[in-house]
Amino acid sequence: MDNILRKLTGYTFALRDALERTNESSERPKITRHLAAAAEMYALLYMHQTSEAIAHIVEAENRVHGWSNLSGDNGEKVAKKWAEFIDVAGIEP
């Protein structure tokens, strides 16, 4: 569980950095929604101590990541951290 939370933390910080650095106003709501989903995943992982508890969120977030890639270096970092997180979580996207 520690490794899953560590990767989720890396993803969350990448989102936070993207929100602070983006010059694209249209990306801010997308990033904010991802941050809200990350917070929900933290809560569910804390409560249930299993990655199965977040499977439905991962599935939905994975679709959104495919539809609305963030631009530039921020987008690449967020995508990389997301991939690392779902890999460690062991949830098939």
RAVEN-V710640 format. One record per residue. RES is the residue in one letter. SS is DSSP state (~ for helix, > for strand, _ for the rest). NEAR is the number of other ideal C-beta (glycine too) atoms within 10 Angstrom. D_LAST is the distance of its C-alpha to the last C-alpha in Angstrom with 1 decimal. Layout:
RES_SS_NEAR_D_LAST + RES_SS_NEAR_D_LAST
This chain:
M___11_18.6 + D_~_6_20.6 + N_~_10_18.3 + I_~_20_15.3 + L_~_16_17.7 + R_~_13_19.1 + K_~_19_15.9 + L_~_23_15.3 + T_~_14_18.9 + G_~_17_18.6 + Y_~_25_15.9 + T_~_19_18.3 + F_~_13_21.3 + A_~_25_19.8 + L_~_24_19.3 + R_~_13_22.8 + D_~_16_24.3 + A_~_26_22.7 + L_~_18_24.3 + E_~_9_27.6 + R_~_11_27.7 + T___18_26.5 + N___8_29.4 + E___14_27.3 + S_~_7_28.1 + S_~_9_25.4 + E_~_19_22.7 + R_~_12_24.0 + P_~_10_22.7 + K_~_21_19.1 + I_~_23_19.4 + T_~_12_21.0 + R_~_14_18.3 + H_~_23_15.7 + L_~_16_18.4 + A_~_10_18.9 + A_~_18_15.3 + A_~_22_15.6 + A_~_12_18.9 + E_~_13_17.5 + M_~_23_15.0 + Y_~_15_18.0 + A_~_12_20.1 + L_~_18_17.9 + L_~_18_17.4 + Y_~_11_21.2 + M_~_9_22.1 + H_~_12_20.1 + Q___11_19.6 + T___12_16.3 + S_~_18_12.7 + E_~_12_12.4 + A_~_15_14.2 + I_~_23_11.5 + A_~_16_8.6 + H_~_11_9.7 + I_~_15_10.1 + V_~_19_6.8 + E_~_13_5.5 + A_~_11_8.8 + E_~_22_9.0 + N_~_15_6.2 + R_~_11_8.3 + V_~_13_11.3 + H_~_19_10.8 + G_~_10_10.8 + W_~_7_13.8 + S___15_15.9 + N___13_16.0 + L___22_18.7 + S___13_21.8 + G_~_13_23.4 + D_~_11_23.2 + N_~_21_21.7 + G_~_19_18.7 + E_~_14_18.3 + K_~_19_18.6 + V_~_22_16.1 + A_~_16_13.4 + K_~_13_14.4 + K_~_20_14.4 + W_~_23_10.9 + A_~_15_9.7 + E_~_16_12.1 + F_~_25_11.1 + I_~_22_7.5 + D_~_11_9.2 + V_~_16_12.0 + A_~_21_10.4 + G___10_9.2 + I___18_6.1 + E___9_3.8 + P___15_0.0
